[in-house]
Amino acid sequence: MDERAVFTAVVYVLTSGCAWRYLPESFGVSPATAHRRFSAWTEAGLWRRLHRAVLDELGARGELDWSSAIVDAASVRAKRGVR
């Protein structure tokens, strides 16, 4: 399987919000293959390392502006206590 095609398909799903099962056939990668590879890459820490590499590169070029930032958070309902 062409790694670039798989990577492109995974990034498409992650950035578009498309469900894995609706991955367009035009990527030439099955949804199952794309999801398996995404899971393996996640477990291997690829996304964290890639994010760090991009930040390092942008920082080296002086293209990072840390004067503002966005924090993304999720909230969940607290469990009910024992009655």
mmCIF file of the N, C-alpha and C atoms, coordinates in Angstrom:
data_MODEL
# 
_entry.id   MODEL 
# 
loop_
_atom_site.group_PDB 
_atom_site.id 
_atom_site.type_symbol 
_atom_site.label_atom_id 
_atom_site.label_alt_id 
_atom_site.label_comp_id 
_atom_site.label_asym_id 
_atom_site.label_entity_id 
_atom_site.label_seq_id 
_atom_site.pdbx_PDB_ins_code 
_atom_site.Cartn_x 
_atom_site.Cartn_y 
_atom_site.Cartn_z 
_atom_site.occupancy 
_atom_site.B_iso_or_equiv 
_atom_site.pdbx_formal_charge 
_atom_site.auth_seq_id 
_atom_site.auth_comp_id 
_atom_site.auth_asym_id 
_atom_site.auth_atom_id 
_atom_site.pdbx_PDB_model_num 
ATOM 1   N N  . MET A 1 1  ? 0.848   -1.180 0.000  1.00 0.00 ? 1  MET A N  1 
ATOM 2   C CA . MET A 1 1  ? 0.000   0.000  0.000  1.00 0.00 ? 1  MET A CA 1 
ATOM 3   C C  . MET A 1 1  ? 0.890   1.237  0.000  1.00 0.00 ? 1  MET A C  1 
ATOM 4   N N  . ASP A 1 2  ? 0.534   2.210  -0.800 1.00 0.00 ? 2  ASP A N  1 
ATOM 5   C CA . ASP A 1 2  ? 1.270   3.470  -0.901 1.00 0.00 ? 2  ASP A CA 1 
ATOM 6   C C  . ASP A 1 2  ? 1.062   4.285  0.373  1.00 0.00 ? 2  ASP A C  1 
ATOM 7   N N  . GLU A 1 3  ? 2.143   4.484  1.133  1.00 0.00 ? 3  GLU A N  1 
ATOM 8   C CA . GLU A 1 3  ? 2.064   5.201  2.412  1.00 0.00 ? 3  GLU A CA 1 
ATOM 9   C C  . GLU A 1 3  ? 1.528   6.622  2.238  1.00 0.00 ? 3  GLU A C  1 
ATOM 10  N N  . ARG A 1 4  ? 1.918   7.289  1.170  1.00 0.00 ? 4  ARG A N  1 
ATOM 11  C CA . ARG A 1 4  ? 1.455   8.656  0.944  1.00 0.00 ? 4  ARG A CA 1 
ATOM 12  C C  . ARG A 1 4  ? -0.056  8.685  0.734  1.00 0.00 ? 4  ARG A C  1 
ATOM 13  N N  . ALA A 1 5  ? -0.586  7.716  -0.002 1.00 0.00 ? 5  ALA A N  1 
ATOM 14  C CA . ALA A 1 5  ? -2.034  7.651  -0.233 1.00 0.00 ? 5  ALA A CA 1 
ATOM 15  C C  . ALA A 1 5  ? -2.769  7.395  1.082  1.00 0.00 ? 5  ALA A C  1 
ATOM 16  N N  . VAL A 1 6  ? -2.223  6.513  1.904  1.00 0.00 ? 6  VAL A N  1 
ATOM 17  C CA . VAL A 1 6  ? -2.850  6.226  3.193  1.00 0.00 ? 6  VAL A CA 1 
ATOM 18  C C  . VAL A 1 6  ? -2.811  7.470  4.077  1.00 0.00 ? 6  VAL A C  1 
ATOM 19  N N  . PHE A 1 7  ? -1.659  8.122  4.139  1.00 0.00 ? 7  PHE A N  1 
ATOM 20  C CA . PHE A 1 7  ? -1.528  9.329  4.957  1.00 0.00 ? 7  PHE A CA 1 
ATOM 21  C C  . PHE A 1 7  ? -2.512  10.396 4.490  1.00 0.00 ? 7  PHE A C  1 
ATOM 22  N N  . THR A 1 8  ? -2.608  10.591 3.191  1.00 0.00 ? 8  THR A N  1 
ATOM 23  C CA . THR A 1 8  ? -3.529  11.585 2.635  1.00 0.00 ? 8  THR A CA 1 
ATOM 24  C C  . THR A 1 8  ? -4.972  11.250 3.004  1.00 0.00 ? 8  THR A C  1 
ATOM 25  N N  . ALA A 1 9  ? -5.332  9.983  2.922  1.00 0.00 ? 9  ALA A N  1 
ATOM 26  C CA . ALA A 1 9  ? -6.687  9.555  3.270  1.00 0.00 ? 9  ALA A CA 1 
ATOM 27  C C  . ALA A 1 9  ? -6.964  9.788  4.752  1.00 0.00 ? 9  ALA A C  1 
ATOM 28  N N  . VAL A 1 10 ? -6.009  9.462  5.604  1.00 0.00 ? 10 VAL A N  1 
ATOM 29  C CA . VAL A 1 10 ? -6.183  9.654  7.050  1.00 0.00 ? 10 VAL A CA 1 
ATOM 30  C C  . VAL A 1 10 ? -6.333  11.136 7.368  1.00 0.00 ? 10 VAL A C  1 
ATOM 31  N N  . VAL A 1 11 ? -5.478  11.967 6.793  1.00 0.00 ? 11 VAL A N  1 
ATOM 32  C CA . VAL A 1 11 ? -5.564  13.410 7.040  1.00 0.00 ? 11 VAL A CA 1 
ATOM 33  C C  . VAL A 1 11 ? -6.901  13.949 6.541  1.00 0.00 ? 11 VAL A C  1 
ATOM 34  N N  . TYR A 1 12 ? -7.385  13.436 5.427  1.00 0.00 ? 12 TYR A N  1 
ATOM 35  C CA . TYR A 1 12 ? -8.692  13.861 4.921  1.00 0.00 ? 12 TYR A CA 1 
ATOM 36  C C  . TYR A 1 12 ? -9.778  13.577 5.954  1.00 0.00 ? 12 TYR A C  1 
ATOM 37  N N  . VAL A 1 13 ? -9.795  12.365 6.485  1.00 0.00 ? 13 VAL A N  1 
ATOM 38  C CA . VAL A 1 13 ? -10.814 11.999 7.474  1.00 0.00 ? 13 VAL A CA 1 
ATOM 39  C C  . VAL A 1 13 ? -10.689 12.895 8.709  1.00 0.00 ? 13 VAL A C  1 
ATOM 40  N N  . LEU A 1 14 ? -9.468  13.102 9.176  1.00 0.00 ? 14 LEU A N  1 
ATOM 41  C CA . LEU A 1 14 ? -9.259  13.885 10.387 1.00 0.00 ? 14 LEU A CA 1 
ATOM 42  C C  . LEU A 1 14 ? -9.629  15.354 10.219 1.00 0.00 ? 14 LEU A C  1 
ATOM 43  N N  . THR A 1 15 ? -9.403  15.902 9.045  1.00 0.00 ? 15 THR A N  1 
ATOM 44  C CA . THR A 1 15 ? -9.665  17.330 8.852  1.00 0.00 ? 15 THR A CA 1 
ATOM 45  C C  . THR A 1 15 ? -11.052 17.631 8.306  1.00 0.00 ? 15 THR A C  1 
ATOM 46  N N  . SER A 1 16 ? -11.700 16.650 7.690  1.00 0.00 ? 16 SER A N  1 
ATOM 47  C CA . SER A 1 16 ? -13.009 16.900 7.097  1.00 0.00 ? 16 SER A CA 1 
ATOM 48  C C  . SER A 1 16 ? -14.165 16.537 8.014  1.00 0.00 ? 16 SER A C  1 
ATOM 49  N N  . GLY A 1 17 ? -13.896 15.666 8.983  1.00 0.00 ? 17 GLY A N  1 
ATOM 50  C CA . GLY A 1 17 ? -14.973 15.178 9.833  1.00 0.00 ? 17 GLY A CA 1 
ATOM 51  C C  . GLY A 1 17 ? -15.723 14.023 9.200  1.00 0.00 ? 17 GLY A C  1 
ATOM 52  N N  . CYS A 1 18 ? -15.244 13.572 8.058  1.00 0.00 ? 18 CYS A N  1 
ATOM 53  C CA . CYS A 1 18 ? -15.846 12.438 7.356  1.00 0.00 ? 18 CYS A CA 1 
ATOM 54  C C  . CYS A 1 18 ? -15.721 11.171 8.213  1.00 0.00 ? 18 CYS A C  1 
ATOM 55  N N  . ALA A 1 19 ? -16.755 10.376 8.259  1.00 0.00 ? 19 ALA A N  1 
ATOM 56  C CA . ALA A 1 19 ? -16.665 9.091  8.955  1.00 0.00 ? 19 ALA A CA 1 
ATOM 57  C C  . ALA A 1 19 ? -15.765 8.166  8.141  1.00 0.00 ? 19 ALA A C  1 
ATOM 58  N N  . TRP A 1 20 ? -15.029 7.317  8.834  1.00 0.00 ? 20 TRP A N  1 
ATOM 59  C CA . TRP A 1 20 ? -14.116 6.400  8.144  1.00 0.00 ? 20 TRP A CA 1 
ATOM 60  C C  . TRP A 1 20 ? -14.836 5.633  7.040  1.00 0.00 ? 20 TRP A C  1 
ATOM 61  N N  . ARG A 1 21 ? -16.037 5.170  7.337  1.00 0.00 ? 21 ARG A N  1 
ATOM 62  C CA . ARG A 1 21 ? -16.756 4.330  6.360  1.00 0.00 ? 21 ARG A CA 1 
ATOM 63  C C  . ARG A 1 21 ? -17.136 5.087  5.088  1.00 0.00 ? 21 ARG A C  1 
ATOM 64  N N  . TYR A 1 22 ? -17.115 6.422  5.125  1.00 0.00 ? 22 TYR A N  1 
ATOM 65  C CA . TYR A 1 22 ? -17.468 7.225  3.956  1.00 0.00 ? 22 TYR A CA 1 
ATOM 66  C C  . TYR A 1 22 ? -16.247 7.796  3.232  1.00 0.00 ? 22 TYR A C  1 
ATOM 67  N N  . LEU A 1 23 ? -15.073 7.277  3.553  1.00 0.00 ? 23 LEU A N  1 
ATOM 68  C CA . LEU A 1 23 ? -13.859 7.719  2.867  1.00 0.00 ? 23 LEU A CA 1 
ATOM 69  C C  . LEU A 1 23 ? -14.040 7.502  1.363  1.00 0.00 ? 23 LEU A C  1 
ATOM 70  N N  . PRO A 1 24 ? -13.890 8.561  0.556  1.00 0.00 ? 24 PRO A N  1 
ATOM 71  C CA . PRO A 1 24 ? -14.092 8.415  -0.891 1.00 0.00 ? 24 PRO A CA 1 
ATOM 72  C C  . PRO A 1 24 ? -13.128 7.393  -1.511 1.00 0.00 ? 24 PRO A C  1 
ATOM 73  N N  . GLU A 1 25 ? -13.630 6.616  -2.440 1.00 0.00 ? 25 GLU A N  1 
ATOM 74  C CA . GLU A 1 25 ? -12.822 5.604  -3.125 1.00 0.00 ? 25 GLU A CA 1 
ATOM 75  C C  . GLU A 1 25 ? -11.675 6.229  -3.908 1.00 0.00 ? 25 GLU A C  1 
ATOM 76  N N  . SER A 1 26 ? -11.801 7.513  -4.246 1.00 0.00 ? 26 SER A N  1 
ATOM 77  C CA . SER A 1 26 ? -10.781 8.178  -5.056 1.00 0.00 ? 26 SER A CA 1 
ATOM 78  C C  . SER A 1 26 ? -9.412  8.216  -4.371 1.00 0.00 ? 26 SER A C  1 
ATOM 79  N N  . PHE A 1 27 ? -9.353  7.983  -3.061 1.00 0.00 ? 27 PHE A N  1 
ATOM 80  C CA . PHE A 1 27 ? -8.067  7.937  -2.360 1.00 0.00 ? 27 PHE A CA 1 
ATOM 81  C C  . PHE A 1 27 ? -7.318  6.641  -2.654 1.00 0.00 ? 27 PHE A C  1 
ATOM 82  N N  . GLY A 1 28 ? -8.032  5.646  -3.140 1.00 0.00 ? 28 GLY A N  1 
ATOM 83  C CA . GLY A 1 28 ? -7.393  4.372  -3.452 1.00 0.00 ? 28 GLY A CA 1 
ATOM 84  C C  . GLY A 1 28 ? -7.023  3.570  -2.219 1.00 0.00 ? 28 GLY A C  1 
ATOM 85  N N  . VAL A 1 29 ? -7.663  3.880  -1.104 1.00 0.00 ? 29 VAL A N  1 
ATOM 86  C CA . VAL A 1 29 ? -7.389  3.219  0.171  1.00 0.00 ? 29 VAL A CA 1 
ATOM 87  C C  . VAL A 1 29 ? -8.735  2.829  0.780  1.00 0.00 ? 29 VAL A C  1 
ATOM 88  N N  . SER A 1 30 ? -8.839  1.623  1.264  1.00 0.00 ? 30 SER A N  1 
ATOM 89  C CA . SER A 1 30 ? -10.095 1.227  1.888  1.00 0.00 ? 30 SER A CA 1 
ATOM 90  C C  . SER A 1 30 ? -10.235 1.902  3.245  1.00 0.00 ? 30 SER A C  1 
ATOM 91  N N  . PRO A 1 31 ? -11.458 2.154  3.666  1.00 0.00 ? 31 PRO A N  1 
ATOM 92  C CA . PRO A 1 31 ? -11.665 2.748  4.992  1.00 0.00 ? 31 PRO A CA 1 
ATOM 93  C C  . PRO A 1 31 ? -11.030 1.908  6.106  1.00 0.00 ? 31 PRO A C  1 
ATOM 94  N N  . ALA A 1 32 ? -11.106 0.599  5.989  1.00 0.00 ? 32 ALA A N  1 
ATOM 95  C CA . ALA A 1 32 ? -10.528 -0.276 7.015  1.00 0.00 ? 32 ALA A CA 1 
ATOM 96  C C  . ALA A 1 32 ? -9.009  -0.126 7.080  1.00 0.00 ? 32 ALA A C  1 
ATOM 97  N N  . THR A 1 33 ? -8.361  -0.064 5.930  1.00 0.00 ? 33 THR A N  1 
ATOM 98  C CA . THR A 1 33 ? -6.905  0.112  5.897  1.00 0.00 ? 33 THR A CA 1 
ATOM 99  C C  . THR A 1 33 ? -6.519  1.463  6.475  1.00 0.00 ? 33 THR A C  1 
ATOM 100 N N  . ALA A 1 34 ? -7.229  2.511  6.079  1.00 0.00 ? 34 ALA A N  1 
ATOM 101 C CA . ALA A 1 34 ? -6.930  3.849  6.587  1.00 0.00 ? 34 ALA A CA 1 
ATOM 102 C C  . ALA A 1 34 ? -7.082  3.889  8.107  1.00 0.00 ? 34 ALA A C  1 
ATOM 103 N N  . HIS A 1 35 ? -8.143  3.297  8.619  1.00 0.00 ? 35 HIS A N  1 
ATOM 104 C CA . HIS A 1 35 ? -8.375  3.317  10.067 1.00 0.00 ? 35 HIS A CA 1 
ATOM 105 C C  . HIS A 1 35 ? -7.338  2.477  10.812 1.00 0.00 ? 35 HIS A C  1 
ATOM 106 N N  . ARG A 1 36 ? -6.999  1.326  10.273 1.00 0.00 ? 36 ARG A N  1 
ATOM 107 C CA . ARG A 1 36 ? -5.962  0.485  10.912 1.00 0.00 ? 36 ARG A CA 1 
ATOM 108 C C  . ARG A 1 36 ? -4.634  1.232  10.984 1.00 0.00 ? 36 ARG A C  1 
ATOM 109 N N  . ARG A 1 37 ? -4.263  1.880  9.882  1.00 0.00 ? 37 ARG A N  1 
ATOM 110 C CA . ARG A 1 37 ? -2.997  2.605  9.854  1.00 0.00 ? 37 ARG A CA 1 
ATOM 111 C C  . ARG A 1 37 ? -3.043  3.802  10.798 1.00 0.00 ? 37 ARG A C  1 
ATOM 112 N N  . PHE A 1 38 ? -4.174  4.503  10.845 1.00 0.00 ? 38 PHE A N  1 
ATOM 113 C CA . PHE A 1 38 ? -4.333  5.611  11.791 1.00 0.00 ? 38 PHE A CA 1 
ATOM 114 C C  . PHE A 1 38 ? -4.134  5.115  13.221 1.00 0.00 ? 38 PHE A C  1 
ATOM 115 N N  . SER A 1 39 ? -4.742  4.002  13.551 1.00 0.00 ? 39 SER A N  1 
ATOM 116 C CA . SER A 1 39 ? -4.612  3.442  14.904 1.00 0.00 ? 39 SER A CA 1 
ATOM 117 C C  . SER A 1 39 ? -3.171  3.064  15.207 1.00 0.00 ? 39 SER A C  1 
ATOM 118 N N  . ALA A 1 40 ? -2.505  2.439  14.264 1.00 0.00 ? 40 ALA A N  1 
ATOM 119 C CA . ALA A 1 40 ? -1.106  2.047  14.464 1.00 0.00 ? 40 ALA A CA 1 
ATOM 120 C C  . ALA A 1 40 ? -0.217  3.273  14.620 1.00 0.00 ? 40 ALA A C  1 
ATOM 121 N N  . TRP A 1 41 ? -0.436  4.283  13.793 1.00 0.00 ? 41 TRP A N  1 
ATOM 122 C CA . TRP A 1 41 ? 0.367   5.499  13.871 1.00 0.00 ? 41 TRP A CA 1 
ATOM 123 C C  . TRP A 1 41 ? 0.104   6.236  15.188 1.00 0.00 ? 41 TRP A C  1 
ATOM 124 N N  . THR A 1 42 ? -1.145  6.226  15.639 1.00 0.00 ? 42 THR A N  1 
ATOM 125 C CA . THR A 1 42 ? -1.478  6.863  16.918 1.00 0.00 ? 42 THR A CA 1 
ATOM 126 C C  . THR A 1 42 ? -0.758  6.164  18.055 1.00 0.00 ? 42 THR A C  1 
ATOM 127 N N  . GLU A 1 43 ? -0.822  4.844  18.054 1.00 0.00 ? 43 GLU A N  1 
ATOM 128 C CA . GLU A 1 43 ? -0.161  4.064  19.099 1.00 0.00 ? 43 GLU A CA 1 
ATOM 129 C C  . GLU A 1 43 ? 1.350   4.282  19.090 1.00 0.00 ? 43 GLU A C  1 
ATOM 130 N N  . ALA A 1 44 ? 1.908   4.483  17.912 1.00 0.00 ? 44 ALA A N  1 
ATOM 131 C CA . ALA A 1 44 ? 3.360   4.698  17.775 1.00 0.00 ? 44 ALA A CA 1 
ATOM 132 C C  . ALA A 1 44 ? 3.776   6.139  18.102 1.00 0.00 ? 44 ALA A C  1 
ATOM 133 N N  . GLY A 1 45 ? 2.804   7.016  18.349 1.00 0.00 ? 45 GLY A N  1 
ATOM 134 C CA . GLY A 1 45 ? 3.119   8.398  18.692 1.00 0.00 ? 45 GLY A CA 1 
ATOM 135 C C  . GLY A 1 45 ? 3.427   9.288  17.503 1.00 0.00 ? 45 GLY A C  1 
ATOM 136 N N  . LEU A 1 46 ? 3.042   8.871  16.316 1.00 0.00 ? 46 LEU A N  1 
ATOM 137 C CA . LEU A 1 46 ? 3.353   9.645  15.109 1.00 0.00 ? 46 LEU A CA 1 
ATOM 138 C C  . LEU A 1 46 ? 2.783   11.058 15.152 1.00 0.00 ? 46 LEU A C  1 
ATOM 139 N N  . TRP A 1 47 ? 1.539   11.210 15.542 1.00 0.00 ? 47 TRP A N  1 
ATOM 140 C CA . TRP A 1 47 ? 0.889   12.519 15.480 1.00 0.00 ? 47 TRP A CA 1 
ATOM 141 C C  . TRP A 1 47 ? 1.555   13.499 16.438 1.00 0.00 ? 47 TRP A C  1 
ATOM 142 N N  . ARG A 1 48 ? 1.929   13.031 17.616 1.00 0.00 ? 48 ARG A N  1 
ATOM 143 C CA . ARG A 1 48 ? 2.623   13.886 18.586 1.00 0.00 ? 48 ARG A CA 1 
ATOM 144 C C  . ARG A 1 48 ? 3.978   14.322 18.031 1.00 0.00 ? 48 ARG A C  1 
ATOM 145 N N  . ARG A 1 49 ? 4.721   13.383 17.446 1.00 0.00 ? 49 ARG A N  1 
ATOM 146 C CA . ARG A 1 49 ? 6.035   13.712 16.890 1.00 0.00 ? 49 ARG A CA 1 
ATOM 147 C C  . ARG A 1 49 ? 5.910   14.644 15.682 1.00 0.00 ? 49 ARG A C  1 
ATOM 148 N N  . LEU A 1 50 ? 4.926   14.401 14.845 1.00 0.00 ? 50 LEU A N  1 
ATOM 149 C CA . LEU A 1 50 ? 4.710   15.256 13.680 1.00 0.00 ? 50 LEU A CA 1 
ATOM 150 C C  . LEU A 1 50 ? 4.350   16.674 14.122 1.00 0.00 ? 50 LEU A C  1 
ATOM 151 N N  . HIS A 1 51 ? 3.484   16.794 15.109 1.00 0.00 ? 51 HIS A N  1 
ATOM 152 C CA . HIS A 1 51 ? 3.101   18.102 15.626 1.00 0.00 ? 51 HIS A CA 1 
ATOM 153 C C  . HIS A 1 51 ? 4.322   18.843 16.158 1.00 0.00 ? 51 HIS A C  1 
ATOM 154 N N  . ARG A 1 52 ? 5.152   18.147 16.910 1.00 0.00 ? 52 ARG A N  1 
ATOM 155 C CA . ARG A 1 52 ? 6.358   18.757 17.468 1.00 0.00 ? 52 ARG A CA 1 
ATOM 156 C C  . ARG A 1 52 ? 7.322   19.190 16.357 1.00 0.00 ? 52 ARG A C  1 
ATOM 157 N N  . ALA A 1 53 ? 7.480   18.358 15.339 1.00 0.00 ? 53 ALA A N  1 
ATOM 158 C CA . ALA A 1 53 ? 8.375   18.691 14.234 1.00 0.00 ? 53 ALA A CA 1 
ATOM 159 C C  . ALA A 1 53 ? 7.907   19.944 13.498 1.00 0.00 ? 53 ALA A C  1 
ATOM 160 N N  . VAL A 1 54 ? 6.605   20.068 13.295 1.00 0.00 ? 54 VAL A N  1 
ATOM 161 C CA . VAL A 1 54 ? 6.063   21.258 12.624 1.00 0.00 ? 54 VAL A CA 1 
ATOM 162 C C  . VAL A 1 54 ? 6.298   22.492 13.487 1.00 0.00 ? 54 VAL A C  1 
ATOM 163 N N  . LEU A 1 55 ? 6.034   22.387 14.795 1.00 0.00 ? 55 LEU A N  1 
ATOM 164 C CA . LEU A 1 55 ? 6.270   23.527 15.684 1.00 0.00 ? 55 LEU A CA 1 
ATOM 165 C C  . LEU A 1 55 ? 7.747   23.908 15.703 1.00 0.00 ? 55 LEU A C  1 
ATOM 166 N N  . ASP A 1 56 ? 8.640   22.917 15.757 1.00 0.00 ? 56 ASP A N  1 
ATOM 167 C CA . ASP A 1 56 ? 10.072  23.198 15.750 1.00 0.00 ? 56 ASP A CA 1 
ATOM 168 C C  . ASP A 1 56 ? 10.488  23.913 14.466 1.00 0.00 ? 56 ASP A C  1 
ATOM 169 N N  . GLU A 1 57 ? 9.987   23.465 13.341 1.00 0.00 ? 57 GLU A N  1 
ATOM 170 C CA . GLU A 1 57 ? 10.332  24.073 12.059 1.00 0.00 ? 57 GLU A CA 1 
ATOM 171 C C  . GLU A 1 57 ? 9.814   25.500 11.974 1.00 0.00 ? 57 GLU A C  1 
ATOM 172 N N  . LEU A 1 58 ? 8.568   25.708 12.361 1.00 0.00 ? 58 LEU A N  1 
ATOM 173 C CA . LEU A 1 58 ? 8.011   27.057 12.332 1.00 0.00 ? 58 LEU A CA 1 
ATOM 174 C C  . LEU A 1 58 ? 8.743   27.977 13.307 1.00 0.00 ? 58 LEU A C  1 
ATOM 175 N N  . GLY A 1 59 ? 9.092   27.438 14.472 1.00 0.00 ? 59 GLY A N  1 
ATOM 176 C CA . GLY A 1 59 ? 9.838   28.225 15.447 1.00 0.00 ? 59 GLY A CA 1 
ATOM 177 C C  . GLY A 1 59 ? 11.205  28.631 14.923 1.00 0.00 ? 59 GLY A C  1 
ATOM 178 N N  . ALA A 1 60 ? 11.888  27.700 14.256 1.00 0.00 ? 60 ALA A N  1 
ATOM 179 C CA . ALA A 1 60 ? 13.209  27.990 13.693 1.00 0.00 ? 60 ALA A CA 1 
ATOM 180 C C  . ALA A 1 60 ? 13.129  29.079 12.624 1.00 0.00 ? 60 ALA A C  1 
ATOM 181 N N  . ARG A 1 61 ? 12.024  29.159 11.928 1.00 0.00 ? 61 ARG A N  1 
ATOM 182 C CA . ARG A 1 61 ? 11.831  30.189 10.897 1.00 0.00 ? 61 ARG A CA 1 
ATOM 183 C C  . ARG A 1 61 ? 11.311  31.501 11.480 1.00 0.00 ? 61 ARG A C  1 
ATOM 184 N N  . GLY A 1 62 ? 10.993  31.499 12.772 1.00 0.00 ? 62 GLY A N  1 
ATOM 185 C CA . GLY A 1 62 ? 10.420  32.689 13.393 1.00 0.00 ? 62 GLY A CA 1 
ATOM 186 C C  . GLY A 1 62 ? 8.993   32.935 12.978 1.00 0.00 ? 62 GLY A C  1 
ATOM 187 N N  . GLU A 1 63 ? 8.292   31.872 12.613 1.00 0.00 ? 63 GLU A N  1 
ATOM 188 C CA . GLU A 1 63 ? 6.929   32.002 12.109 1.00 0.00 ? 63 GLU A CA 1 
ATOM 189 C C  . GLU A 1 63 ? 5.865   31.606 13.137 1.00 0.00 ? 63 GLU A C  1 
ATOM 190 N N  . LEU A 1 64 ? 6.244   31.479 14.400 1.00 0.00 ? 64 LEU A N  1 
ATOM 191 C CA . LEU A 1 64 ? 5.264   31.189 15.446 1.00 0.00 ? 64 LEU A CA 1 
ATOM 192 C C  . LEU A 1 64 ? 4.957   32.465 16.211 1.00 0.00 ? 64 LEU A C  1 
ATOM 193 N N  . ASP A 1 65 ? 3.700   32.694 16.444 1.00 0.00 ? 65 ASP A N  1 
ATOM 194 C CA . ASP A 1 65 ? 3.270   33.862 17.221 1.00 0.00 ? 65 ASP A CA 1 
ATOM 195 C C  . ASP A 1 65 ? 2.571   33.342 18.468 1.00 0.00 ? 65 ASP A C  1 
ATOM 196 N N  . TRP A 1 66 ? 3.264   33.380 19.582 1.00 0.00 ? 66 TRP A N  1 
ATOM 197 C CA . TRP A 1 66 ? 2.726   32.859 20.836 1.00 0.00 ? 66 TRP A CA 1 
ATOM 198 C C  . TRP A 1 66 ? 1.978   33.933 21.622 1.00 0.00 ? 66 TRP A C  1 
ATOM 199 N N  . SER A 1 67 ? 1.690   35.074 20.995 1.00 0.00 ? 67 SER A N  1 
ATOM 200 C CA . SER A 1 67 ? 0.979   36.138 21.708 1.00 0.00 ? 67 SER A CA 1 
ATOM 201 C C  . SER A 1 67 ? -0.478  35.778 21.962 1.00 0.00 ? 67 SER A C  1 
ATOM 202 N N  . SER A 1 68 ? -0.976  34.797 21.244 1.00 0.00 ? 68 SER A N  1 
ATOM 203 C CA . SER A 1 68 ? -2.326  34.309 21.500 1.00 0.00 ? 68 SER A CA 1 
ATOM 204 C C  . SER A 1 68 ? -2.361  32.820 21.212 1.00 0.00 ? 68 SER A C  1 
ATOM 205 N N  . ALA A 1 69 ? -3.255  32.159 21.866 1.00 0.00 ? 69 ALA A N  1 
ATOM 206 C CA . ALA A 1 69 ? -3.378  30.712 21.682 1.00 0.00 ? 69 ALA A CA 1 
ATOM 207 C C  . ALA A 1 69 ? -4.828  30.309 21.884 1.00 0.00 ? 69 ALA A C  1 
ATOM 208 N N  . ILE A 1 70 ? -5.179  29.172 21.361 1.00 0.00 ? 70 ILE A N  1 
ATOM 209 C CA . ILE A 1 70 ? -6.520  28.627 21.522 1.00 0.00 ? 70 ILE A CA 1 
ATOM 210 C C  . ILE A 1 70 ? -6.400  27.335 22.305 1.00 0.00 ? 70 ILE A C  1 
ATOM 211 N N  . VAL A 1 71 ? -7.216  27.199 23.311 1.00 0.00 ? 71 VAL A N  1 
ATOM 212 C CA . VAL A 1 71 ? -7.230  25.976 24.103 1.00 0.00 ? 71 VAL A CA 1 
ATOM 213 C C  . VAL A 1 71 ? -8.509  25.241 23.762 1.00 0.00 ? 71 VAL A C  1 
ATOM 214 N N  . ASP A 1 72 ? -8.372  23.992 23.419 1.00 0.00 ? 72 ASP A N  1 
ATOM 215 C CA . ASP A 1 72 ? -9.522  23.162 23.087 1.00 0.00 ? 72 ASP A CA 1 
ATOM 216 C C  . ASP A 1 72 ? -9.775  22.229 24.264 1.00 0.00 ? 72 ASP A C  1 
ATOM 217 N N  . ALA A 1 73 ? -10.989 22.142 24.682 1.00 0.00 ? 73 ALA A N  1 
ATOM 218 C CA . ALA A 1 73 ? -11.302 21.286 25.824 1.00 0.00 ? 73 ALA A CA 1 
ATOM 219 C C  . ALA A 1 73 ? -12.630 20.583 25.584 1.00 0.00 ? 73 ALA A C  1 
ATOM 220 N N  . ALA A 1 74 ? -12.798 19.520 26.292 1.00 0.00 ? 74 ALA A N  1 
ATOM 221 C CA . ALA A 1 74 ? -14.069 18.789 26.247 1.00 0.00 ? 74 ALA A CA 1 
ATOM 222 C C  . ALA A 1 74 ? -14.586 18.703 27.673 1.00 0.00 ? 74 ALA A C  1 
ATOM 223 N N  . SER A 1 75 ? -15.869 18.694 27.799 1.00 0.00 ? 75 SER A N  1 
ATOM 224 C CA . SER A 1 75 ? -16.437 18.528 29.134 1.00 0.00 ? 75 SER A CA 1 
ATOM 225 C C  . SER A 1 75 ? -17.371 17.333 29.104 1.00 0.00 ? 75 SER A C  1 
ATOM 226 N N  . VAL A 1 76 ? -17.435 16.655 30.213 1.00 0.00 ? 76 VAL A N  1 
ATOM 227 C CA . VAL A 1 76 ? -18.313 15.509 30.328 1.00 0.00 ? 76 VAL A CA 1 
ATOM 228 C C  . VAL A 1 76 ? -19.107 15.620 31.616 1.00 0.00 ? 76 VAL A C  1 
ATOM 229 N N  . ARG A 1 77 ? -20.241 15.012 31.637 1.00 0.00 ? 77 ARG A N  1 
ATOM 230 C CA . ARG A 1 77 ? -21.079 15.033 32.822 1.00 0.00 ? 77 ARG A CA 1 
ATOM 231 C C  . ARG A 1 77 ? -20.399 14.252 33.936 1.00 0.00 ? 77 ARG A C  1 
ATOM 232 N N  . ALA A 1 78 ? -20.413 14.807 35.125 1.00 0.00 ? 78 ALA A N  1 
ATOM 233 C CA . ALA A 1 78 ? -19.827 14.126 36.277 1.00 0.00 ? 78 ALA A CA 1 
ATOM 234 C C  . ALA A 1 78 ? -20.700 12.940 36.663 1.00 0.00 ? 78 ALA A C  1 
ATOM 235 N N  . LYS A 1 79 ? -20.067 11.896 37.169 1.00 0.00 ? 79 LYS A N  1 
ATOM 236 C CA . LYS A 1 79 ? -20.822 10.742 37.647 1.00 0.00 ? 79 LYS A CA 1 
ATOM 237 C C  . LYS A 1 79 ? -21.594 11.134 38.890 1.00 0.00 ? 79 LYS A C  1 
ATOM 238 N N  . ARG A 1 80 ? -22.745 10.552 39.030 1.00 0.00 ? 80 ARG A N  1 
ATOM 239 C CA . ARG A 1 80 ? -23.528 10.801 40.245 1.00 0.00 ? 80 ARG A CA 1 
ATOM 240 C C  . ARG A 1 80 ? -22.919 10.045 41.400 1.00 0.00 ? 80 ARG A C  1 
ATOM 241 N N  . GLY A 1 81 ? -22.923 10.660 42.542 1.00 0.00 ? 81 GLY A N  1 
ATOM 242 C CA . GLY A 1 81 ? -22.400 10.036 43.744 1.00 0.00 ? 81 GLY A CA 1 
ATOM 243 C C  . GLY A 1 81 ? -23.325 8.970  44.280 1.00 0.00 ? 81 GLY A C  1 
ATOM 244 N N  . VAL A 1 82 ? -22.843 8.255  45.258 1.00 0.00 ? 82 VAL A N  1 
ATOM 245 C CA . VAL A 1 82 ? -23.658 7.210  45.912 1.00 0.00 ? 82 VAL A CA 1 
ATOM 246 C C  . VAL A 1 82 ? -24.712 7.894  46.761 1.00 0.00 ? 82 VAL A C  1 
ATOM 247 N N  . ARG A 1 83 ? -25.921 7.418  46.691 1.00 0.00 ? 83 ARG A N  1 
ATOM 248 C CA . ARG A 1 83 ? -27.022 8.018  47.468 1.00 0.00 ? 83 ARG A CA 1 
ATOM 249 C C  . ARG A 1 83 ? -27.211 7.306  48.766 1.00 0.00 ? 83 ARG A C  1 
# 
